[in-house]
Amino acid sequence: MAKKAIVMGATSGIGMEVAKLLAAKGWQVGIAGRRIERLQALISQGGITCYQQIDVTSPDAPAQLLELIDKLGGMDLYFHSSGIGW
């Protein structure tokens, strides 16, 4: 059975590359980020199981993350490459 990973911040940079690498290694990958068009583009490339639009600064982010975990059917790994900084 394939392991399952959630990658937060998968719409660019490190998060996107980690999602691609995990998928290439046979993981079932759920991706999340703010930019829906980038999530859809990444999932259309294949290897990504599901996605959820999530803004980590939103009060709804925890509930949306739980939705993504449910879509994926569980989670073995959580990779967070998202946030804000000043």
Backbone hydrogen bonds, N-H to C=O, Kabsch-Sander energy under -0.5 kcal/mol:
donor,donor_aa,acceptor,acceptor_aa,energy
5,A,28,Q,-2.8
6,I,77,L,-2.5
7,V,30,G,-2.6
8,M,6,I,-0.6
8,M,79,F,-2.8
9,G,32,A,-1.9
10,A,7,V,-0.6
10,A,32,A,-2.5
12,S,9,G,-0.8
15,G,12,S,-0.6
16,M,12,S,-1.4
17,E,13,G,-2.1
18,V,14,I,-2.7
19,A,15,G,-2.2
20,K,16,M,-2.2
21,L,17,E,-2.6
22,L,18,V,-2.8
23,A,19,A,-2.2
24,A,20,K,-2.4
25,K,21,L,-1.5
26,G,23,A,-1.5
27,W,22,L,-2.4
28,Q,3,K,-2.9
29,V,27,W,-0.6
29,V,47,G,-0.5
30,G,5,A,-3.0
31,I,50,C,-2.4
32,A,7,V,-2.1
33,G,52,Q,-1.1
36,I,34,R,-1.1
38,R,35,R,-0.7
39,L,35,R,-1.9
40,Q,36,I,-2.7
41,A,37,E,-1.9
42,L,38,R,-2.2
43,I,39,L,-2.4
44,S,40,Q,-1.7
45,Q,41,A,-0.6
45,Q,42,L,-0.9
46,G,43,I,-1.2
49,T,29,V,-2.1
50,C,29,V,-1.3
52,Q,31,I,-1.8
54,I,33,G,-2.1
54,I,52,Q,-0.6
56,V,54,I,-0.6
58,S,55,D,-2.5
61,A,58,S,-1.6
64,Q,60,D,-2.3
65,L,61,A,-2.4
66,L,62,P,-2.0
67,E,63,A,-1.8
68,L,64,Q,-2.0
69,I,65,L,-2.4
70,D,66,L,-2.2
71,K,67,E,-2.5
72,L,68,L,-2.3
73,G,69,I,-1.2
74,G,69,I,-2.5
76,D,4,K,-3.1
77,L,4,K,-1.7
79,F,6,I,-2.9
80,H,78,Y,-0.5
81,S,8,M,-2.7
81,S,79,F,-0.6
